[in-house]
Each structure stands twice: as C-alpha cells, then as structure tokens.
Amino acid sequence: MIKLEDNPPILYPVNACLQDICGQWWVAHTKARNEKSLAWFLAKSEIAYFLPLREKVTVHKNRRFTSMLPLFSGYLFFSGDVESRYTALSSNRIAQVIEVVDQDRLIGELSQIHRALSGGARLDPHPYLKTGHRCRVTGGPLAGTEGILIQKKNLTKLILQIEILGQAAAVEIDGDLLEPID
C-alpha cells in the first residue's frame, strides 16, 4: 500500500481546467489495477489525464488504513493527439482505448465529477441510472452541478453519470439545494 501523498494527481496538468485542455479525449480501459501506474506514466510523458480517486478507509487488527481508489475502477481519461494515444498504448497498461464520439458531453460530465472532488465532496461508486429526475445544485461548493436525484431512506443523493462508461458516482446532498431541470 502506498502513502496517500504518493498517489498520482487526479488531474494532470495539476492546475489545469478540464475544459481548457487541448486535444481529443479518450477513455483508457486499463488492465487490472493499473490506473495509477498509467497515470504516472502519462504524467511523465506530459500527457493530460483525469483519474478521479476516492478515499477508502479500512480497519485491520485495530489499525486504520486510508487508501485512494479509482472512482471508476479500470478507467482513466486522457487527452492529446494521435501521438499521445500511441504513447499511452505503449505503456502496456491499457487493455483497450475507447474513442469518444461526443467530446463536449464527456468534458461536461467529467467537469462535474472534478468540481465535486475539488469541492471536497465524498463520492462513492453508484449503479448507473437511466431513469429519475435530473436536478441542478443551486448553492454551495457543488453549485451548477447536474445529476439525477435519488432518495433512499432519509438520504438524498445526486447521481453524477459518465455516459460513455455506463457508470456513475453518488454524492450525498441537502435536498433544499436542488432544483429540477426540465
């Protein structure tokens, strides 16, 4: 297990904005448990990437361990030209590269995940939902974030989806901060 500070940055270049990163975006379906290694490889190759990570705490023999796991297990998003794609494939850590047809949609969806992580929200993997009501957050650090509203017991969650992967993440939120989207 690596130290928390030894994890790759979630977004490379570190202070970049997803919308400002030039190039075509691809989805790398990595070989098993190779997401972080691929991220380090891409950073060393100066290829822009986005690897959303979530914190996981486990207790073993009365010791508490904190680790960072990929939010979307087996996937990493990277951007660049055809040469960047070839370089990424040469890492031998990718099982398949998925071409993104709707670049604007993917960037919009990834930006929402990045905004939530940057705002300190705790994201958890969640089953992808096709039904439900789309909502927008009206205030707080997640203002402007859009997703699907679900309610379980006394919890209100906003589901943030990545359409191309058929996966999603859930963030707990105060229902008073949501407005419906038509």
N, C-alpha and C positions, 0 to 999 in steps of 0.2 A: 504494500500500500504506500502510495506517495504522499508527501506532505501537501497540505492544501495550497501552499504558495508555489508548489512545483507543477501545478496544473497549467495547461495552456490557457491563454486568454480566451474569453468567449468570442470576441470579435477581433480579427486582425485585418488591417492595422488597428491598434488598440483604441485610439481616439477618433476613429472614423465613424461616419454615419452610414448606415446600410444604403440609403438612397443615393449617397454620393460616390459609392464605389463603382468604378467603371468596369465594363466588361460584361460578358454573358454569365449568368448564374447557372450552375449545375448542381445536382444532388449526387453526392457520393454515397453509395450503399457500400459500407465498409465490410471487410472481413470481420469475423467475431472479435469484439473488444479491441478494435484498432482505431477508434475515433480520436482519442487523444494523441496517439502516435502520428496519425495522419495530420492532425492539427499542427503539431510541432514541425513535421516535415514541410508542410505548406508555409508556415511562418519562416522557416529557414530559407525556403525558396522564394520568399517575398510574394506569395500568392494570397490574395484576400480570401478569408473564410469566415463562417459563422458557425459556431458549435455551442448551442445552448446547453448549459450544465445546470444541474440541480444538486442541492446538498442532501446527503442521506446520512443519518445518524444511526449507528448500530451499537448495541451493548453486548459485550462478550466477556464473561468472567468478571463482572463488575467493573469493566473498563469501557469507557465510551470512545467510540471511533467515529470521526466525521470524514466522509469522502464526497467527492464530486463525481456525479454520474451524468452521462448524456441524457438530456430530456427526451430525445428521440433516439432510442437505442439503435445503433447500427447505421446512423445517418449523420452526414456533415454536409454543409452547403459551402460551395466555393465559387469564386468569380474570377474571370480573366479571359484570355483569348484562347485560341486552339493550342498554342504552345503551352499555356498554363495547364490545360486539360491533359496534354500529353505528359507533362512533368508530374502531375498528380497521379496519373496512371502508372508512371514508372516507379512510384513508391512501393508497389507490390502490397499495398494495404487496402486496395479497393476491389470489391467483387464486381461492381457494376456502376457505371455512370448513367444517371437518368437525365435526359435532356428536358429542359424546362421550356414549354411552349409559351406559356403566359408569364413572361418575365415580370411585368408590373404587378400581377396578382401575388406572385411569390414574394416579391420585395415587400409588398404591403403586409402580407401575413407574417413574414419574418420580422418586420419592423415592430409589429405589435408584441411579439414574443420578446424582442430585445428591449422594448420600452418597459414591459412588465418586469423583466430581470433587472434592468437598470434602476427601476423604482423600488427595488428591494422586495418585490413580491415573491412568495414561495410558490413555485409552480410544481405541479405533480403531473405525471403522465395520466391521461384520461382517454377512455374509448372515444373514437371519432363518432360524432353525431351528425346525422343529416337532417333530423327534424328538430324542432324547437324554435324559439323566438330569438331573433337577432337583436342585440342590445348594444348601446354605446355607454361608456363610463363618462359621467358629466363632471366629476371633480376628483381631486386627489392626485397622487403620482401617476395613476393609470388613465387620467383624463384623455379622452379621444380614442381609447382602445375599444375595439368592437369584437363581439363574440356572441356565443349562444348561451342563453340563460338556462340553468337547471337548478332545481331545488330538491334537496334530499334532507329529510327530517327537518331540522331547524337551520340548515346551512344553505346559503345562496352562493352558487359558483358561476363563474363566467368561463366558458369553454373557448379557448383560442385554438383555431384549427390550422393545420398545414395541409391544404387540399391535395397537393401532389403526392404526399406520403400516405394520405388516408389515416393520419394520426392527429392527436390533439393533446392539449395540456389544460389543466383546470386551475383557476385561482379563486380563492375564497374572497368574497366581496360583500360589502354592505348593499343591500337591495335598493336603498334610497339613493345611491349614486348612479343608478342605471336609468336610461331612457330607451324606449323601444325604437327600432329602426323599421321604417315601412318597406 
